[in-house]
Amino acid sequence: MPKLPMPFDMSDQTASPSPGHAYVDGPTADLWGRYREIQLVGNKTNSLIEELLCRYDALNEQFRKEIEDHDREREYNRIAQRSLKDMETTILNMRGNMDRDAFVLVLIDGDGLIFNDQLLSEGGNGGQRAAGALEEGVYNYVRTQFKGMPPNVKVTARVYANAKGLTDTCARAGIAPKVDVQDFIVGFTGAKFLMDFVDVGSGKDRADEKIVEHLKLNLYSPTCRHIMLGCSHDNRYARILGEISNYDYLVDKITLLEGVPFGREFASLPFKIQKFEGLFRPQKINTFGGMDGLPSPFPPPGFGVLTNKVTPVKVSSPSPSVAPATTAGASAGWANVAAKAAALPVAGPKQNARDPNNIPRNRKGQRIDPPTKNYDKEETNRVKRIKMCNVHFLRHECPFGNNCTHVHDYKPTKSELDTLKLVARMAPCIHGTGCDDPKCIYGHRCPFPPFSNKKTGKNCIFLDDCKFPIEMHNMDMNIVQYTTIR
């Protein structure tokens, strides 16, 4: 049977999408694209939300810590405020106690700063008047000179002296009988509860030592508001005050009482000076040969204090020539006697030059220092830099003890000790060539090498700039006598 032809020959025509395919393919792709866009935006949104949540968690944790820190600081602040109030209360109580017990200390070396002659001659009544005048003068001085001084500040005074020496000296000088001076001492002590006249007995430096110890004891005391020191007659206090003057806050706490005019050693010290007119003698008691107790702060050259003995020693010197007499008789006889007497050496007891109590002196009575090590500038400067305490190593009695600003625990060699002796001798002694302290470590003659081209005046290497006075240069070094200190 023959094949029938189809109405349409599909093989001969190009395939084209049907309207149904075109409707499905086109919009679906667009939707998928739009969906993917929305999905991408959703992912970004989710990422943003997740990031915000993480940041929130971090901020929330940080905030929690800040809250904890704040609570802790607030508690600390409350504790600190309570502590501050407690401390303020304690300070107010302490200040009240210090103001209630505040006092001004007066220390007087009565061996040299001596009360007025009229007061001494009045006996017990004079002692009472002296105590009252001293208290009133000190009180008025500190109230006007120092701001913040409590109105109820007390005045306490200690006068240290050799009572027997003072009474004997006043009697021999015609100032007052012994009994009146003794009554003066009793009257002074009995006049005020906080004032005492203390008898230290005979002996060198007893008053000095007590005053120095009381000075050290009260210098840093908060209840001791001020110290008035009566020592104008004695230059030995200048060294101690020189140490204190290195600290400004201590300088303001001390005032020097003037009776006898101050020596030049006090001139460079920065302390205030106060003089109560009519209360103390303005000059030393000039009496020689019988002062059983009072040490003389300025002994004449060649004379020791009180118990000293000046003993001449044998001197090797050529005998003076005497012209032969041309006439007979008595004149010739006296000439021969004089010639024989002139030819004889000065007689005297044998003296042990090694005795530390013997002070050698020349014809003028000037003290002669023992030989020291030759001056070596480099070695001297090296030893100075160690800052050893001269008084501790050479006198073995530093008054400042552990409070001393110089070295005590160094172990010097013999050579360094010899250099230290030279260093100490390089400071002029405040008592000059008349010094009678057997343990004195300072210089009584210039120790520096001489300047070759100069024979007179200050002839050392420092010439006119030398701190040693002219009388301590070109000294006669021949020993003719000893001052014995007992």
C-alpha positions in Angstrom: 0.0 0.0 0.0 1.4 3.3 -1.0 2.7 5.6 1.8 0.4 8.5 2.3 2.0 12.0 2.4 1.8 13.9 5.8 0.1 17.2 5.9 3.2 18.8 7.2 6.8 17.7 6.5 8.5 18.3 9.8 12.0 17.3 8.5 12.1 20.0 6.0 11.4 22.9 8.3 13.7 24.5 10.9 12.8 23.8 14.6 11.5 26.8 16.5 10.4 27.0 20.1 6.8 26.7 20.7 5.0 29.4 22.4 4.7 27.2 25.5 8.5 26.7 25.8 9.2 30.5 25.3 6.8 31.3 28.2 8.5 28.8 30.6 12.2 29.4 29.8 12.3 33.2 29.8 10.6 34.3 33.1 12.1 31.4 35.1 15.6 32.4 34.5 14.8 35.9 35.5 13.2 34.7 38.7 16.2 32.6 39.5 18.5 35.5 38.9 16.4 37.7 41.1 16.3 35.0 43.7 20.0 34.7 43.7 20.3 38.4 44.1 17.9 38.3 47.0 19.8 35.3 48.5 23.1 37.3 48.2 21.5 40.3 49.9 20.2 37.9 52.6 23.6 36.5 53.2 25.0 40.0 53.6 22.2 40.8 55.9 22.8 37.7 58.0 26.5 38.5 58.1 25.7 42.1 59.2 23.4 40.8 61.9 25.9 38.2 63.0 28.6 40.9 63.2 26.3 43.2 65.1 25.5 40.4 67.5 29.2 39.7 68.1 29.9 43.3 68.7 27.0 43.5 71.1 28.3 40.5 73.0 31.8 42.1 73.2 30.4 45.5 74.3 28.2 43.8 76.8 31.2 41.9 78.3 33.2 45.1 78.3 30.3 46.9 80.0 30.1 44.2 82.6 33.8 44.6 83.4 33.4 48.3 83.6 30.5 47.9 86.0 32.6 45.6 88.1 35.6 48.0 88.1 33.3 50.9 88.9 31.8 49.1 91.8 35.2 48.1 93.0 36.6 51.7 92.7 33.5 53.0 94.4 34.2 50.7 97.3 37.8 51.6 97.4 36.9 55.3 97.3 34.6 54.8 100.3 37.4 53.0 102.2 39.9 55.7 101.2 37.5 58.4 102.4 37.0 56.6 105.7 40.8 56.2 106.0 41.3 59.9 105.1 38.8 61.0 107.8 40.5 58.7 110.3 43.9 60.1 109.4 42.7 63.7 109.6 41.3 62.9 113.0 44.6 61.3 114.1 46.6 64.3 112.7 44.4 66.8 114.5 44.7 64.8 117.7 48.5 64.6 117.3 48.7 68.3 116.4 46.6 69.1 119.5 48.9 67.0 121.6 52.0 68.6 120.1 50.6 72.1 120.6 49.5 71.2 124.1 53.0 69.9 125.0 55.0 72.4 122.8 58.0 73.9 124.4 61.1 76.1 123.7 64.3 74.7 125.1 67.0 77.1 126.4 70.5 75.6 126.9 73.1 77.8 128.5 76.7 77.1 129.2 76.9 78.8 132.5 80.7 78.6 132.7 80.9 81.5 130.2 77.5 82.9 129.6 77.2 84.4 133.1 74.2 86.3 134.5 74.4 90.0 135.2 76.5 91.1 138.2 73.5 92.8 139.9 71.4 89.7 139.7 74.2 87.5 141.1 74.7 89.9 144.0 71.0 89.7 144.9 71.3 86.1 145.9 68.1 84.0 145.8 65.9 87.0 144.8 68.3 87.7 141.9 68.0 84.0 140.8 64.2 84.3 140.8 64.3 87.5 138.8 66.8 86.0 136.3 64.5 83.0 135.7 61.5 85.2 135.2 63.3 87.6 132.9 64.7 84.7 130.8 61.2 83.1 130.5 59.5 86.3 129.5 62.3 87.3 127.1 62.2 83.9 125.4 58.4 83.8 125.2 58.2 87.2 123.7 60.9 86.4 121.2 59.4 83.2 119.8 55.9 84.6 119.7 57.0 87.6 117.6 59.6 85.8 115.4 57.9 82.5 114.5 54.4 82.3 113.1 52.3 79.4 114.2 53.9 79.2 117.6 51.2 77.9 120.0 50.0 80.5 122.4 50.5 78.2 125.4 54.1 77.2 124.5 56.2 76.5 127.5 59.8 77.7 128.1 62.2 75.2 129.7 65.8 76.1 130.5 68.9 74.3 131.6 71.9 76.2 132.8 75.0 73.9 133.1 78.0 75.2 135.0 80.7 74.3 137.6 78.9 75.8 140.6 82.0 75.9 142.8 84.2 77.4 140.1 81.5 80.0 139.4 81.1 81.0 143.0 84.9 81.2 143.6 85.4 83.2 140.4 82.6 85.7 141.3 84.0 86.1 144.8 87.6 86.7 143.6 86.4 89.2 141.0 84.5 91.1 143.6 81.1 90.5 141.9 79.3 88.8 144.8 80.2 86.7 147.8 80.1 82.9 147.4 77.0 82.6 149.5 75.1 85.0 147.3 76.0 83.2 144.2 75.0 79.9 145.8 71.7 81.4 146.8 71.3 82.7 143.2 71.6 79.2 141.9 69.0 77.9 144.3 66.7 80.8 143.6 66.9 80.3 139.8 66.1 76.6 140.1 63.2 77.1 142.5 61.6 80.0 140.6 60.2 78.0 137.7 59.2 74.4 137.5 60.8 74.0 134.1 64.0 75.8 134.8 67.1 74.3 136.4 70.6 75.5 137.2 72.6 72.2 137.1 76.0 71.8 138.8 78.2 69.7 136.5 81.2 69.7 138.9 84.8 70.4 137.9 86.3 68.9 134.8 86.9 69.9 131.2 84.0 70.0 128.7 81.3 68.7 131.2 78.9 71.4 130.4 79.7 71.2 126.7 78.9 67.5 126.6 75.6 67.8 128.4 74.5 70.7 126.2 75.5 68.8 123.0 73.5 65.7 124.1 70.4 67.7 125.0 70.7 69.5 121.7 70.9 66.2 119.8 68.0 64.8 121.8 65.6 67.7 121.1 66.7 68.8 117.6 64.3 66.5 115.8 61.6 66.4 118.5 58.2 67.6 117.1 57.2 69.0 120.5 60.4 71.0 120.8 59.5 74.0 118.7 62.7 76.0 119.1 66.1 75.8 120.8 68.0 78.8 122.1 71.6 78.1 122.7 73.7 80.3 125.0 77.3 79.6 124.0 78.7 82.9 122.6 81.8 82.7 124.8 83.0 79.3 123.5 84.1 78.8 119.9 84.1 75.0 120.4 80.4 75.1 119.7 81.1 76.5 116.2 82.1 73.2 114.8 79.0 71.4 116.1 76.8 74.2 114.8 78.7 74.1 111.5 77.5 70.5 111.0 73.9 71.5 111.8 74.1 74.5 109.4 74.1 72.1 106.4 70.4 71.5 106.9 68.2 74.6 106.4 65.2 73.2 108.3 67.4 72.7 111.4 69.0 76.2 111.1 65.5 77.8 111.5 65.1 75.8 114.8 68.1 77.3 116.6 68.8 80.8 117.9 72.1 81.8 119.5 71.9 83.7 122.8 74.6 86.4 123.0 76.3 87.5 126.2 80.0 87.8 125.5 80.4 88.9 121.8 80.7 86.1 119.4 84.1 85.1 118.0 84.9 85.2 114.3 84.2 81.4 114.0 80.5 82.2 114.5 80.4 84.9 111.9 79.8 82.6 108.9 77.1 80.6 110.7 73.5 81.3 109.4 71.8 81.1 112.8 69.7 83.9 114.3 71.2 85.8 117.2 69.2 87.2 120.1 70.6 89.4 123.0 68.5 90.0 126.2 69.8 93.3 127.4 70.7 93.4 131.1 70.3 89.6 131.6 73.9 88.3 130.9 77.3 89.8 131.4 78.5 91.4 128.1 82.2 90.5 128.8 84.2 87.8 130.5 85.2 87.9 134.1 88.8 89.1 134.0 90.5 87.3 136.9 93.7 85.2 136.6 95.5 83.0 139.0 92.6 81.7 141.1 89.9 80.5 138.8 89.2 77.1 140.3 86.7 75.8 137.9 85.7 78.0 135.1 87.6 77.2 131.9 88.9 80.2 130.1 87.7 80.1 126.4 90.5 82.4 125.3 93.6 81.5 127.4 96.6 83.8 127.0 99.4 82.2 125.0 101.6 80.0 127.2 99.0 79.7 130.0 96.8 76.7 130.6 93.4 76.8 132.1 92.8 76.4 135.9 94.6 73.2 136.8 97.3 73.5 134.2 101.0 73.7 135.1 103.5 75.5 132.9 106.8 73.7 133.3 110.0 75.1 131.7 112.4 72.6 130.1 116.1 72.7 129.5 117.0 74.8 126.5 120.2 74.3 124.5 121.3 77.8 123.6 124.7 79.6 123.6 125.5 81.4 126.8 125.5 85.2 126.4 129.0 86.7 126.5 129.7 89.1 129.3 132.4 91.8 129.0 135.2 91.5 131.7 134.8 94.0 134.5 137.2 97.0 134.4 136.5 98.1 137.9 136.8 96.3 141.2 134.4 96.0 144.1 130.8 95.4 144.2 130.1 96.1 140.6 132.5 93.4 139.5 130.9 90.9 141.9 127.4 91.5 140.7 128.6 91.3 137.1 130.1 87.9 137.8 127.0 86.7 139.5 124.9 87.9 136.6 127.2 86.3 134.1 127.0 82.9 135.9 123.3 83.2 136.2 122.9 84.0 132.5 125.1 81.0 131.5 122.9 78.5 133.5 120.2 76.6 131.6 116.6 77.1 132.7 116.0 74.5 135.4 112.8 72.5 135.7 111.5 69.0 136.4 112.0 66.4 133.8 109.0 66.3 131.4 107.8 63.3 129.3 107.3 64.7 125.9 105.2 61.7 124.9 102.6 62.2 127.6 99.4 63.2 125.7 98.6 65.7 128.5 101.7 67.7 127.8 101.3 70.5 125.2 104.6 71.8 123.8 105.1 75.5 123.5 107.7 77.9 122.2 109.2 81.0 123.8 106.1 83.0 123.0 103.8 80.4 124.5 102.5 79.3 121.1 101.4 75.7 120.8 103.7 73.6 118.6 102.0 70.8 116.6 103.8 67.5 116.3 105.2 66.7 112.8 102.7 65.5 110.2 103.0 63.8 106.9 104.4 65.8 104.0 101.7 67.6 102.0 100.8 65.5 98.9 98.0 67.2 96.9 96.7 64.1 95.1 96.8 61.9 98.2 95.2 64.6 100.3 92.4 65.0 97.8 91.9 61.2 97.6 91.5 60.9 101.4 89.2 63.9 101.5 86.9 62.2 99.0 86.5 59.2 101.4 84.7 61.7 103.7 86.0 60.1 106.9 84.9 61.7 110.1 88.0 63.5 111.6 86.6 63.5 115.1 85.7 59.9 115.1 89.0 58.6 113.8 91.3 61.0 115.5 89.5 61.8 118.8 87.3 58.7 118.9 84.4 60.7 120.3 82.2 62.0 117.6 79.2 63.7 119.3 76.8 62.9 116.4 77.2 59.2 116.5 75.0 57.5 113.9 73.6 60.8 112.8 77.0 62.0 111.6 77.1 62.9 107.9 80.6 61.6 107.5 82.0 58.0 107.3 82.6 56.1 110.5 82.8 52.5 109.3 85.8 52.8 107.0 89.0 51.0 107.9 91.8 53.4 107.1 95.4 52.3 106.7 98.2 53.9 108.8 99.2 56.0 105.8 95.6 57.2 105.3 95.3 58.0 109.0 98.5 60.1 108.8 97.0 61.9 105.8 93.8 62.4 107.7 95.8 64.0 110.6 97.2 66.4 108.0 93.8 67.1 106.6 92.6 68.0 110.1 95.6 70.2 110.7 94.7 72.0 107.5 91.8 73.6 109.4 92.9 76.4 111.8 92.0 75.8 115.4 89.4 78.2 116.7 91.5 78.8 119.8 94.6 79.7 117.9 98.1 79.1 119.3 96.9 79.3 122.9 94.8 76.2 122.6 95.1 73.9 125.6 93.0 70.9 124.5 95.5 68.0 124.6 93.3 66.1 122.1 92.8 68.9 119.6 93.1 67.7 116.1 93.1 71.0 114.3 96.0 73.2 113.1 97.9 75.6 115.3 100.4 76.5 112.6 100.2 76.6 108.8 100.9 73.0 107.5 101.3 73.9 103.9 104.7 73.9 102.1 106.5 77.3 102.1 106.6 79.5 99.0 110.3 79.7 98.1 110.4 83.4 97.1 108.7 84.8 100.3 110.3 84.8 103.7 107.9 86.9 105.8 104.1 87.2 106.3 102.0 84.5 104.9 104.7 82.7 103.1 103.1 79.3 102.3 102.0 78.2 98.8 98.6 79.9 99.2 100.2 83.3 100.2 97.7 85.9 101.3 94.8 83.5 100.5 95.8 81.1 103.2 93.1 80.7 105.9 95.7 80.5 108.6 96.4 83.9 110.3 99.7 85.5 109.9 100.8 84.6 113.4 100.6 80.9 112.5 103.2 81.3 109.8 107.0 81.4 110.4 106.5 80.1 113.9 109.4 79.3 116.2 109.4 75.5 116.5 111.9 75.3 119.4 110.1 73.8 122.5 110.9 75.7 125.7 108.1 74.7 127.9 105.1 72.3 128.3 101.6 73.0 129.4 100.4 70.0 131.5 96.7 69.3 131.5 95.4 67.3 134.4 
